[in-house]
Structure formats: structure tokens, C-alpha cells
Amino acid sequence: MQVRQEIFDTYWRFAATRQEVFFNKINNLPPPWTSDPIINTYKFCNAYRASDRVSQYLIKNVIYGDNRSKNQEEVVLRILLFKIFNKIETWEYLENKIGDYITLSNFDSNVYSDILQEAMNLGYVIYTSAYMSCASKEFGYDKKHQNHLALIDKMVVQDRVDNRIVKAKNFEDVFQIIQEYPLLGKFMAYQLATDINYSEIINFDENSFTIAGPGAERGINKCFVNTDGKTYTDIIHWMTENQEREFQRLGLNFQSLWGRPLQAIDCQNLFCETDKYCRAAFPDLKSNRKKIKAKFTLTPQSIDYFYPSKWGINDKVQESLAQRLPQLDIANLRLNSNHQQLSLKLDSLVKPTSEISDNISKQNKKSQPKTQNKKSKVLQTSEVEKPHQLCLF
């Protein structure tokens, strides 16, 4: 196994810095939440998948929301319907037009299709931009959303796929059951299996199964010169199992999710985010994608974080939320902090290699910060070193 050392180390530094930003935001500290110009400028997912805004909405409102049925069929319907579009606004538009909670009793693929068509006619985008969903006329309809709604009807109403899911013997079986259906694909099936595993109807170890999505594969290829025949899955599992040692090796004060370490799904996602980060940090590194599309923007909505109860961390979460500072006035921050704008011109902020190298030498002499209120160091982006041998397996 050969790692591209600087990129491999960037993976861990990015994870630590992104998680520090997460806690700085939770504590309502004023931006910028890091001195890293790339993270300040572009939009990156959280180190923990379940902490992202859309995942939080799914967990707190769609799965565990008040007045939501805990019936397994209802739970699967809601998760599939929300995640196929993966857009909060689409879910809320549907419920507002229905005038009630989404349930099996009011789910009608034709009615829902008309509602979403109306939204599109008004100029709304009903699908997430986070990833591309499969589009074909698998169920005979011209529009993508019609075929997706027909797929949900097939899975939940006709096939009662929930019965097979709750009888699954392991996490991979859940993935295989979902993957049998058209319009999903391996990566989407893995995402849906993970989302269903957030609910109470199944409870499998997230580390027992994983696959790499396209972005993660690109990230792994950047971190490793060669893998000696090891699969992407093997590498994700190794990263999951050795995270503590790697953070210690680099002297990083990684703040876990209230005691919950990174899971395989998180390490998989971090490879995708590392791929994005490297487009700006290491632009000369060979890649079929050159730019990061989404810029980071401040949003006024704070999140009262909530995680699956079976994780056993919600009491700690609530303690942290109770101790945070008063919420910031985002509107005034946007108007009055031009000197600290987060949409920074990357070219004007990234330091020359020689200056970065000098900074790294100085930083290595300093101890890492111990509290989560400290702003993080700039990710070290010196020249890409020669590949190093690393025995991973």
C-alpha cells in the first residue's frame, strides 16, 4: 500500500477542522469559524453524515417527528419519499398542499405527481443538487418524478418491502433488498439503507457494511498511489478502525460526536469531501473534476440537533445546546462584516507554498488546542510529498 502522504494527512486534518467548525457554529460563535480559506469559502458536508441539515430534518421531523406513526410501513414510506427527492422544501410543499401529514392513507402517486408538477410549473426545483438520481421511463412515465413515485408505490404499497427489511439478518441484506429495485443503484441503495437504519424498525451496526460512492472513489484515488489490490470498501473500513491512531499521529484534537466515533458511512463521505477540498488545495493533482461548485453561505436557521435515540447521545447534545451563546443575528453579520466575509476569493487567500511550509514548521512546535471554542488552524497544504509506504492491512 502506498499513500500520497500529504493528501492522506489532509483527509484527517479536514475531518478535524470540519468538526471543529461544527461545534463553533453550535456554540453560536461569530464567523469565521476557522482560518482555513477553503472551508470558509466553499460548502462542505459535516464530518458526520447525520449532522448535515437535510439528515437532521429527516431524523427529527420525518422519522421521529411528533404525531408521526411508528408503524414500520409508514416509516419506510416517509423515508423513501423524503430521500428520493432529498429536499426539505419538496417535502414541506407536499404536506402543505395535502393539508396533512404524509401517510399511507393519503399517499397517491398520481395526486402527489400532480402536486410536484405544479411546483415545477411555478419554477421550483424538486430534486436535491447534492447528487444525481437515476432517470428513466422504467414505469412508463415521461417525467422523472412520476417514475420515482411509481417506484415508491411499488416498493411500499404493492410489495410491502418493509416486511423484508425488518426480517433482514444484517445491514448488507437491507442494502441488497433495496438494490433489487430499479432507478436506485448501489450508492442510493446504501444511502437509503443507512437512513432506514436511523429509525427504530431495524438496528444494525453501521460499520458492518459500506460501499464507496463515486466521490469517495475519487478521494481514495487521491489519497492512495496504489492499494495493492485492496477494495475501496477495505480502505474505508481501515480508516474507520484506525481513526484514533491517525488523529493522534498528526496531533489533532478531533472532537467526536459527543463520544460517538466516525462510522463507516462518515469515513466514506469524508473521502468525497477530501476530493472536493483537494480541487482547491492541490489544483495540480490529477482529477476529472477541477472546481468546487457550491459556495458557503450563512443561513439564519439554527438547528436543535437530535440523533437516533438508540445512539445514546441526545442527553449530551441537549446539555451542549443549553450552554450555547445567544443566537447570532445573521442578517447583521452579512451587512457589517465585509472584512470577514466567508465567500472569500481563494486565489487571494491561499498562501505561496514557501510561506505555508514556514507556517507548518511554526505550527508543529505549538500544542494543539484543547477546547472546542478555539478556532482551528489552517489545514496544512504544503507541497505534495512523495508517496510513502503504509501497511494498512
Contacts in CASP RR format, 6 or more apart in sequence:
PFRMAT RR
TARGET T0000
AUTHOR 0000-0000-0000
METHOD contacts of the structure
MODEL  1
MQVRQEIFDTYWRFAATRQEVFFNKINNLPPPWTSDPIINTYKFCNAYRA
SDRVSQYLIKNVIYGDNRSKNQEEVVLRILLFKIFNKIETWEYLENKIGD
YITLSNFDSNVYSDILQEAMNLGYVIYTSAYMSCASKEFGYDKKHQNHLA
LIDKMVVQDRVDNRIVKAKNFEDVFQIIQEYPLLGKFMAYQLATDINYSE
IINFDENSFTIAGPGAERGINKCFVNTDGKTYTDIIHWMTENQEREFQRL
GLNFQSLWGRPLQAIDCQNLFCETDKYCRAAFPDLKSNRKKIKAKFTLTP
QSIDYFYPSKWGINDKVQESLAQRLPQLDIANLRLNSNHQQLSLKLDSLV
KPTSEISDNISKQNKKSQPKTQNKKSKVLQTSEVEKPHQLCLF
1 224 0 8 1.000
1 226 0 8 1.000
1 227 0 8 1.000
1 228 0 8 1.000
1 230 0 8 1.000
1 389 0 8 1.000
1 390 0 8 1.000
1 391 0 8 1.000
1 392 0 8 1.000
1 393 0 8 1.000
2 224 0 8 1.000
2 225 0 8 1.000
2 226 0 8 1.000
2 387 0 8 1.000
2 388 0 8 1.000
2 389 0 8 1.000
2 390 0 8 1.000
3 223 0 8 1.000
3 224 0 8 1.000
3 225 0 8 1.000
3 387 0 8 1.000
3 388 0 8 1.000
3 390 0 8 1.000
4 222 0 8 1.000
4 223 0 8 1.000
4 224 0 8 1.000
4 225 0 8 1.000
4 384 0 8 1.000
4 385 0 8 1.000
4 387 0 8 1.000
5 385 0 8 1.000
5 386 0 8 1.000
5 387 0 8 1.000
5 388 0 8 1.000
6 282 0 8 1.000
6 381 0 8 1.000
6 382 0 8 1.000
6 383 0 8 1.000
6 384 0 8 1.000
6 385 0 8 1.000
7 222 0 8 1.000
7 223 0 8 1.000
7 274 0 8 1.000
7 278 0 8 1.000
7 282 0 8 1.000
7 285 0 8 1.000
7 384 0 8 1.000
8 223 0 8 1.000
8 224 0 8 1.000
8 390 0 8 1.000
9 250 0 8 1.000
9 380 0 8 1.000
10 274 0 8 1.000
10 277 0 8 1.000
10 278 0 8 1.000
10 281 0 8 1.000
10 282 0 8 1.000
10 379 0 8 1.000
10 380 0 8 1.000
10 381 0 8 1.000
11 223 0 8 1.000
11 239 0 8 1.000
11 270 0 8 1.000
11 271 0 8 1.000
11 274 0 8 1.000
12 243 0 8 1.000
12 246 0 8 1.000
12 247 0 8 1.000
12 250 0 8 1.000
12 252 0 8 1.000
12 254 0 8 1.000
13 250 0 8 1.000
13 252 0 8 1.000
13 379 0 8 1.000
13 380 0 8 1.000
14 39 0 8 1.000
14 44 0 8 1.000
14 270 0 8 1.000
14 273 0 8 1.000
14 274 0 8 1.000
14 277 0 8 1.000
14 379 0 8 1.000
15 47 0 8 1.000
15 254 0 8 1.000
15 262 0 8 1.000
15 270 0 8 1.000
16 247 0 8 1.000
16 252 0 8 1.000
16 253 0 8 1.000
16 254 0 8 1.000
16 255 0 8 1.000
16 376 0 8 1.000
17 34 0 8 1.000
17 36 0 8 1.000
17 39 0 8 1.000
17 376 0 8 1.000
17 377 0 8 1.000
17 379 0 8 1.000
18 39 0 8 1.000
18 44 0 8 1.000
18 45 0 8 1.000
18 46 0 8 1.000
18 47 0 8 1.000
18 273 0 8 1.000
19 46 0 8 1.000
19 47 0 8 1.000
19 48 0 8 1.000
19 254 0 8 1.000
19 255 0 8 1.000
19 256 0 8 1.000
20 33 0 8 1.000
20 34 0 8 1.000
20 255 0 8 1.000
20 372 0 8 1.000
20 374 0 8 1.000
20 375 0 8 1.000
20 376 0 8 1.000
21 33 0 8 1.000
21 34 0 8 1.000
21 39 0 8 1.000
21 376 0 8 1.000
22 46 0 8 1.000
22 47 0 8 1.000
22 48 0 8 1.000
22 51 0 8 1.000
23 255 0 8 1.000
23 372 0 8 1.000
24 33 0 8 1.000
24 34 0 8 1.000
24 372 0 8 1.000
24 373 0 8 1.000
24 375 0 8 1.000
25 33 0 8 1.000
26 305 0 8 1.000
26 320 0 8 1.000
26 321 0 8 1.000
26 324 0 8 1.000
27 320 0 8 1.000
27 323 0 8 1.000
27 324 0 8 1.000
27 325 0 8 1.000
27 372 0 8 1.000
27 373 0 8 1.000
28 302 0 8 1.000
28 324 0 8 1.000
28 325 0 8 1.000
28 326 0 8 1.000
28 327 0 8 1.000
28 328 0 8 1.000
29 325 0 8 1.000
29 373 0 8 1.000
30 328 0 8 1.000
30 333 0 8 1.000
30 337 0 8 1.000
31 40 0 8 1.000
31 298 0 8 1.000
31 333 0 8 1.000
31 337 0 8 1.000
31 340 0 8 1.000
31 342 0 8 1.000
32 40 0 8 1.000
32 340 0 8 1.000
32 342 0 8 1.000
32 375 0 8 1.000
33 40 0 8 1.000
33 375 0 8 1.000
33 376 0 8 1.000
34 40 0 8 1.000
34 375 0 8 1.000
34 376 0 8 1.000
34 378 0 8 1.000
35 375 0 8 1.000
35 376 0 8 1.000
35 377 0 8 1.000
35 378 0 8 1.000
36 376 0 8 1.000
36 377 0 8 1.000
36 378 0 8 1.000
36 379 0 8 1.000
37 344 0 8 1.000
37 346 0 8 1.000
37 349 0 8 1.000
37 350 0 8 1.000
37 378 0 8 1.000
38 277 0 8 1.000
38 280 0 8 1.000
38 281 0 8 1.000
38 346 0 8 1.000
38 350 0 8 1.000
38 379 0 8 1.000
39 277 0 8 1.000
39 296 0 8 1.000
39 379 0 8 1.000
40 296 0 8 1.000
40 342 0 8 1.000
40 344 0 8 1.000
41 280 0 8 1.000
41 295 0 8 1.000
41 296 0 8 1.000
41 342 0 8 1.000
41 343 0 8 1.000
41 344 0 8 1.000
41 346 0 8 1.000
41 349 0 8 1.000
42 276 0 8 1.000
42 280 0 8 1.000
42 292 0 8 1.000
42 294 0 8 1.000
42 295 0 8 1.000
42 296 0 8 1.000
43 292 0 8 1.000
43 294 0 8 1.000
43 295 0 8 1.000
43 296 0 8 1.000
43 297 0 8 1.000
44 273 0 8 1.000
44 276 0 8 1.000
44 277 0 8 1.000
44 296 0 8 1.000
45 52 0 8 1.000
45 269 0 8 1.000
45 272 0 8 1.000
45 273 0 8 1.000
46 52 0 8 1.000
47 262 0 8 1.000
47 266 0 8 1.000
47 270 0 8 1.000
48 257 0 8 1.000
48 260 0 8 1.000
48 262 0 8 1.000
48 263 0 8 1.000
48 266 0 8 1.000
49 55 0 8 1.000
49 194 0 8 1.000
49 263 0 8 1.000
49 265 0 8 1.000
49 266 0 8 1.000
49 269 0 8 1.000
50 56 0 8 1.000
50 59 0 8 1.000
50 198 0 8 1.000
50 257 0 8 1.000
50 307 0 8 1.000
50 308 0 8 1.000
51 257 0 8 1.000
51 305 0 8 1.000
53 88 0 8 1.000
53 303 0 8 1.000
54 86 0 8 1.000
54 87 0 8 1.000
54 88 0 8 1.000
54 128 0 8 1.000
54 130 0 8 1.000
55 195 0 8 1.000
56 303 0 8 1.000
56 305 0 8 1.000
56 306 0 8 1.000
57 88 0 8 1.000
57 91 0 8 1.000
58 79 0 8 1.000
58 82 0 8 1.000
58 83 0 8 1.000
58 195 0 8 1.000
58 198 0 8 1.000
59 198 0 8 1.000
59 306 0 8 1.000
59 307 0 8 1.000
59 308 0 8 1.000
60 304 0 8 1.000
60 306 0 8 1.000
62 68 0 8 1.000
62 78 0 8 1.000
62 79 0 8 1.000
62 82 0 8 1.000
62 91 0 8 1.000
63 75 0 8 1.000
63 78 0 8 1.000
63 79 0 8 1.000
63 198 0 8 1.000
63 199 0 8 1.000
64 199 0 8 1.000
64 306 0 8 1.000
64 308 0 8 1.000
64 309 0 8 1.000
67 101 0 8 1.000
68 74 0 8 1.000
68 78 0 8 1.000
68 101 0 8 1.000
69 75 0 8 1.000
69 103 0 8 1.000
70 200 0 8 1.000
72 162 0 8 1.000
72 163 0 8 1.000
72 165 0 8 1.000
72 166 0 8 1.000
72 201 0 8 1.000
73 104 0 8 1.000
73 156 0 8 1.000
73 160 0 8 1.000
73 162 0 8 1.000
74 103 0 8 1.000
74 104 0 8 1.000
75 162 0 8 1.000
75 196 0 8 1.000
75 199 0 8 1.000
75 200 0 8 1.000
75 201 0 8 1.000
76 155 0 8 1.000
76 156 0 8 1.000
76 161 0 8 1.000
76 162 0 8 1.000
76 165 0 8 1.000
76 196 0 8 1.000
76 201 0 8 1.000
77 102 0 8 1.000
77 103 0 8 1.000
77 104 0 8 1.000
77 107 0 8 1.000
77 152 0 8 1.000
77 156 0 8 1.000
78 102 0 8 1.000
79 192 0 8 1.000
79 195 0 8 1.000
79 196 0 8 1.000
79 199 0 8 1.000
80 152 0 8 1.000
80 155 0 8 1.000
80 156 0 8 1.000
80 192 0 8 1.000
81 91 0 8 1.000
81 94 0 8 1.000
81 102 0 8 1.000
81 107 0 8 1.000
81 152 0 8 1.000
82 91 0 8 1.000
83 191 0 8 1.000
83 192 0 8 1.000
83 195 0 8 1.000
84 133 0 8 1.000
84 148 0 8 1.000
84 151 0 8 1.000
84 152 0 8 1.000
85 91 0 8 1.000
85 126 0 8 1.000
85 127 0 8 1.000
85 128 0 8 1.000
85 145 0 8 1.000
85 148 0 8 1.000
86 127 0 8 1.000
86 128 0 8 1.000
86 130 0 8 1.000
86 131 0 8 1.000
87 125 0 8 1.000
87 126 0 8 1.000
87 127 0 8 1.000
87 128 0 8 1.000
89 124 0 8 1.000
90 116 0 8 1.000
90 119 0 8 1.000
90 124 0 8 1.000
90 126 0 8 1.000
90 127 0 8 1.000
91 102 0 8 1.000
93 115 0 8 1.000
93 116 0 8 1.000
93 119 0 8 1.000
93 124 0 8 1.000
93 126 0 8 1.000
94 102 0 8 1.000
94 112 0 8 1.000
94 115 0 8 1.000
94 116 0 8 1.000
95 101 0 8 1.000
95 102 0 8 1.000
97 115 0 8 1.000
97 118 0 8 1.000
98 106 0 8 1.000
98 115 0 8 1.000
100 106 0 8 1.000
104 156 0 8 1.000
104 157 0 8 1.000
107 152 0 8 1.000
107 153 0 8 1.000
107 156 0 8 1.000
107 157 0 8 1.000
109 146 0 8 1.000
109 149 0 8 1.000
109 150 0 8 1.000
109 152 0 8 1.000
109 153 0 8 1.000
112 149 0 8 1.000
113 143 0 8 1.000
113 145 0 8 1.000
113 146 0 8 1.000
113 149 0 8 1.000
116 126 0 8 1.000
116 145 0 8 1.000
116 149 0 8 1.000
117 143 0 8 1.000
117 145 0 8 1.000
119 126 0 8 1.000
120 126 0 8 1.000
120 145 0 8 1.000
126 145 0 8 1.000
127 133 0 8 1.000
127 144 0 8 1.000
127 145 0 8 1.000
129 294 0 8 1.000
131 187 0 8 1.000
131 188 0 8 1.000
133 144 0 8 1.000
133 148 0 8 1.000
133 183 0 8 1.000
133 188 0 8 1.000
134 182 0 8 1.000
134 183 0 8 1.000
134 184 0 8 1.000
134 185 0 8 1.000
134 188 0 8 1.000
135 144 0 8 1.000
135 147 0 8 1.000
135 183 0 8 1.000
136 147 0 8 1.000
136 182 0 8 1.000
136 183 0 8 1.000
137 147 0 8 1.000
138 147 0 8 1.000
138 150 0 8 1.000
138 151 0 8 1.000
138 182 0 8 1.000
138 183 0 8 1.000
139 146 0 8 1.000
139 147 0 8 1.000
139 150 0 8 1.000
139 151 0 8 1.000
139 154 0 8 1.000
140 147 0 8 1.000
140 150 0 8 1.000
141 147 0 8 1.000
141 150 0 8 1.000
147 183 0 8 1.000
148 183 0 8 1.000
151 181 0 8 1.000
151 182 0 8 1.000
151 183 0 8 1.000
151 184 0 8 1.000
154 181 0 8 1.000
155 161 0 8 1.000
155 181 0 8 1.000
156 162 0 8 1.000
161 177 0 8 1.000
161 178 0 8 1.000
161 181 0 8 1.000
162 201 0 8 1.000
164 177 0 8 1.000
165 174 0 8 1.000
165 177 0 8 1.000
165 178 0 8 1.000
165 196 0 8 1.000
165 201 0 8 1.000
165 202 0 8 1.000
166 201 0 8 1.000
166 202 0 8 1.000
168 174 0 8 1.000
168 177 0 8 1.000
168 202 0 8 1.000
168 204 0 8 1.000
170 204 0 8 1.000
170 208 0 8 1.000
170 209 0 8 1.000
171 193 0 8 1.000
171 197 0 8 1.000
171 204 0 8 1.000
171 205 0 8 1.000
171 206 0 8 1.000
171 208 0 8 1.000
171 209 0 8 1.000
172 208 0 8 1.000
172 209 0 8 1.000
174 193 0 8 1.000
174 196 0 8 1.000
174 197 0 8 1.000
174 202 0 8 1.000
174 204 0 8 1.000
175 189 0 8 1.000
175 190 0 8 1.000
175 193 0 8 1.000
175 209 0 8 1.000
175 211 0 8 1.000
178 184 0 8 1.000
178 189 0 8 1.000
178 192 0 8 1.000
178 193 0 8 1.000
179 185 0 8 1.000
179 186 0 8 1.000
179 189 0 8 1.000
184 192 0 8 1.000
186 211 0 8 1.000
186 213 0 8 1.000
187 211 0 8 1.000
187 213 0 8 1.000
187 214 0 8 1.000
190 210 0 8 1.000
190 211 0 8 1.000
190 213 0 8 1.000
190 265 0 8 1.000
194 206 0 8 1.000
194 265 0 8 1.000
196 202 0 8 1.000
197 203 0 8 1.000
197 204 0 8 1.000
197 206 0 8 1.000
198 308 0 8 1.000
199 308 0 8 1.000
200 308 0 8 1.000
200 309 0 8 1.000
200 310 0 8 1.000
203 310 0 8 1.000
206 263 0 8 1.000
206 264 0 8 1.000
206 265 0 8 1.000
207 237 0 8 1.000
207 240 0 8 1.000
207 263 0 8 1.000
207 264 0 8 1.000
209 264 0 8 1.000
210 233 0 8 1.000
210 236 0 8 1.000
210 237 0 8 1.000
210 240 0 8 1.000
210 264 0 8 1.000
210 265 0 8 1.000
210 267 0 8 1.000
210 268 0 8 1.000
211 232 0 8 1.000
211 233 0 8 1.000
211 268 0 8 1.000
212 220 0 8 1.000
212 232 0 8 1.000
212 233 0 8 1.000
212 236 0 8 1.000
212 268 0 8 1.000
212 271 0 8 1.000
213 268 0 8 1.000
213 272 0 8 1.000
215 271 0 8 1.000
215 272 0 8 1.000
215 275 0 8 1.000
216 232 0 8 1.000
216 236 0 8 1.000
216 268 0 8 1.000
216 269 0 8 1.000
216 271 0 8 1.000
216 272 0 8 1.000
216 275 0 8 1.000
217 232 0 8 1.000
217 271 0 8 1.000
218 271 0 8 1.000
218 272 0 8 1.000
218 275 0 8 1.000
218 287 0 8 1.000
218 288 0 8 1.000
218 289 0 8 1.000
219 271 0 8 1.000
219 272 0 8 1.000
219 274 0 8 1.000
219 275 0 8 1.000
219 278 0 8 1.000
220 227 0 8 1.000
220 232 0 8 1.000
220 235 0 8 1.000
220 236 0 8 1.000
220 271 0 8 1.000
222 274 0 8 1.000
222 275 0 8 1.000
222 278 0 8 1.000
222 282 0 8 1.000
222 285 0 8 1.000
222 287 0 8 1.000
223 271 0 8 1.000
223 274 0 8 1.000
224 235 0 8 1.000
225 387 0 8 1.000
227 234 0 8 1.000
227 235 0 8 1.000
230 392 0 8 1.000
230 393 0 8 1.000
234 393 0 8 1.000
235 392 0 8 1.000
236 264 0 8 1.000
236 267 0 8 1.000
236 268 0 8 1.000
236 271 0 8 1.000
237 264 0 8 1.000
238 392 0 8 1.000
238 393 0 8 1.000
239 246 0 8 1.000
239 267 0 8 1.000
239 270 0 8 1.000
239 271 0 8 1.000
240 261 0 8 1.000
240 262 0 8 1.000
240 263 0 8 1.000
240 264 0 8 1.000
240 267 0 8 1.000
242 392 0 8 1.000
243 254 0 8 1.000
243 261 0 8 1.000
243 262 0 8 1.000
243 267 0 8 1.000
244 261 0 8 1.000
247 253 0 8 1.000
247 254 0 8 1.000
251 368 0 8 1.000
252 368 0 8 1.000
253 368 0 8 1.000
253 369 0 8 1.000
253 370 0 8 1.000
255 372 0 8 1.000
256 262 0 8 1.000
257 307 0 8 1.000
257 313 0 8 1.000
258 313 0 8 1.000
258 316 0 8 1.000
258 317 0 8 1.000
258 320 0 8 1.000
259 313 0 8 1.000
259 316 0 8 1.000
260 311 0 8 1.000
260 313 0 8 1.000
262 270 0 8 1.000
275 287 0 8 1.000
275 289 0 8 1.000
276 292 0 8 1.000
277 292 0 8 1.000
277 379 0 8 1.000
278 285 0 8 1.000
278 287 0 8 1.000
279 287 0 8 1.000
279 289 0 8 1.000
279 290 0 8 1.000
279 291 0 8 1.000
279 292 0 8 1.000
280 292 0 8 1.000
280 346 0 8 1.000
280 350 0 8 1.000
281 350 0 8 1.000
281 379 0 8 1.000
281 381 0 8 1.000
282 381 0 8 1.000
282 384 0 8 1.000
283 290 0 8 1.000
284 384 0 8 1.000
285 384 0 8 1.000
295 343 0 8 1.000
296 342 0 8 1.000
296 343 0 8 1.000
297 342 0 8 1.000
297 343 0 8 1.000
298 330 0 8 1.000
298 333 0 8 1.000
298 334 0 8 1.000
298 342 0 8 1.000
299 330 0 8 1.000
300 330 0 8 1.000
300 331 0 8 1.000
302 327 0 8 1.000
304 321 0 8 1.000
305 317 0 8 1.000
305 321 0 8 1.000
306 314 0 8 1.000
306 317 0 8 1.000
307 313 0 8 1.000
307 314 0 8 1.000
307 317 0 8 1.000
350 381 0 8 1.000
351 359 0 8 1.000
353 382 0 8 1.000
353 383 0 8 1.000
356 380 0 8 1.000
356 381 0 8 1.000
356 382 0 8 1.000
357 382 0 8 1.000
357 383 0 8 1.000
359 378 0 8 1.000
359 380 0 8 1.000
360 380 0 8 1.000
360 382 0 8 1.000
363 377 0 8 1.000
363 380 0 8 1.000
369 376 0 8 1.000
END
